[in-house]
Amino acid sequence: MLIAGFFFYFSATKLKDFEPTIKDKLQSLVRKASDSLYRLEFDTMEADILQSKVVIKNLRILPDSLIILKLKKGNQPIPDIFKIGLDELTIDGIGLSDFISSKKVELNDLYFKQPRLEIFDYKKPDTAKKKSLRTVYQNISTQMNRIVVKKFLIDGMTAIHHNMKGDSIISTTVFNKVNVSLNNILIDSVTQYDESRFLYAKEATISLAHQEFRTPDSLYKIKFGSISIDAAQKTADLKNIKFEPRYKTDAFIKKLLFVKERYDATFASLHFSDIDWWGIIASESFIAQYAKLSKGNLSIYLDRSLPPFPKTKVGNYPHQLLMKLKLPINVNKLEVSDLDLSYKEFNPNSGKAGEITFKNLEGTITNITNKPTLIKLNHYLKMKAQGALLGVTKATATFIFDLAKHKEGSFSANINLAPMDGRLLNPVAEPLGLFNIEKGDIMGAEASIKGDNLMGRGSVTFLYKNLKINTLKKGGENQLKKRRLINFLANTFLVKNENTGIGEKPRTAIVTYNRNIKLSFFNVIFKTIIIGIMKTVGLGVAVKKLK
């Protein structure tokens, strides 16, 4: 009779008599876990002891404005602020004792359906001292010593990230349809420092699909087909990545005031493994032991008819850009496979564009870091790559960037080219150099370059035979014409028709190129090599015009 009485009572009343107690307990847990920074609000709660289920309607977790104001008045750094709202939260497997008397909570399922998360990212001063943050367990230990959730699901979350400057929002990024699955969550005295767990979960997966963002200058879109994170395996996979201009080439150029590269890139996948999630969660660092970028296409276009860039580009070499990042980064090794690269440049002096391409590029980049402690141990970032120049002949390159001397821009490069028919270079040489190769066999080439912010210097060995070239000038209707008299004099008296090394040591050109500080890193490498080739074939007098 007693059991039957309880059954009919709870069937009729559910847990309405205990709802105030459960509400107070939940609100206290949120307040304690956040060190009083957040409060929990909701409209209604339906609790059913027989079904071991609680359904909460219109739930909100909101920051306490008084605490934030106190931090501002005390000139203390403001942490990232969160706002969470959802129409319905379902808690399954809950018992009455979990909230009334026990210091532990054990739940089967927590289900958040289509929640909305807003993050307000207040930039902290570089000089701000980091506060020793208390763990969630330390904050709740006076009320709870153990929280267990077997499965925590978030379905279709909208996450909105705001970059803040003072009290103003300066930019916003939106992530749609974010799905999160956390299994075997355990919060206690042991797991509060367990780095094998992700947000206290033994297993965690996060997935997003069809994400799209704009760059701050609004000239490009960044798209991801999908993003998948497996926290237990410490991996992340990004698929169908696109960095694409919002405008076609002509319309894009009209948006520019000065000479500036236009980029268009697609990559099938980017994989990271052995990721340090704790550093990412704390916004302290991005560390991964290994990364792989697969099957991509990168196109670069430059229109030299625009006014020159008015500011210096000193400080924009690859390793200098890495060192400028505010977030500490360390990726031990990045592999690149099956990448096609093209560089196209319009030359107003010829009225034409020349394009140089590399097919099936493969390579590795090691020691990608801006962390001073790691740079002391190894201060060289190395890039090694090989591919098919113009799709026909093998080219290899090694770049070494000195991270310890990034302010000076110190780097070195070694570039090798296998034999090829010289005439294949005409689609590049005619529009960009105003000359063509009528005949000539390239037996190979090697360039060894060292450089810094202001110059490139080194040696270039260009092996060839049977060379005959024609200088060109711009004719009518954007056609190029041969300069016949100059070509006759050049090929008769200036151009050396071979440098094969047969019977004597091959000629090696020693090159010093004073950098145009308004042009890019690629320009330093390109111009240093071209000057070396021109000096080798006997056209050193034309180097000044090339500059």
Buried (B, 14 or more C-beta within 10 A) or exposed (E): EEEEEEEEEBEEEBBEEBBEEBBEBBBBBBBBBBBEBBBBEBEEBBBBBEBBBBBBEEBBBBBBEEBBEEBEEEEEBBBEBBBBBBBBBBBBBBEBEBBEEBEEBBBBBBBBBEBBBBBBBBBBEEEEEEEEEEBBBBBBBEEBBBBBBBBBBBBEBBBBBBBBEEEEEEEEBEBBBBBBBBBBBBBBEEBBEEEEBBBBBBBBBBBBBEBEEEEEEEBBBBBBBBBBBBBBEBBBBBBBBBBEBEBEBEEBBEBBEEBBEBBBBBBBBBBBBBBBBBBBEEEEBBBBBBBBBBEBBBBBBBBBEBEEBEEEBBBBBBBBEBBEEEEBBBBBBBBBBBBBBBBBBBBEBBBBBBBBBBBEBEBBBBBBBBBEEBBEEBBBBBBBBBBBBBEEBEBBBBBBBBBEEBEEBBBBBBBBBBBBEBBBBBBBBBBBBBBBBBEBBBBBBBBBBBBBBEBBBBBBBBBBBEBBBBBBEBEEEEEBEBBEEBBEEBBEEBBEBBBBEEEEEBBBBEBEBEBBBBBBBEBBBBBBBBBBBBBBBBBBEBBEEBE
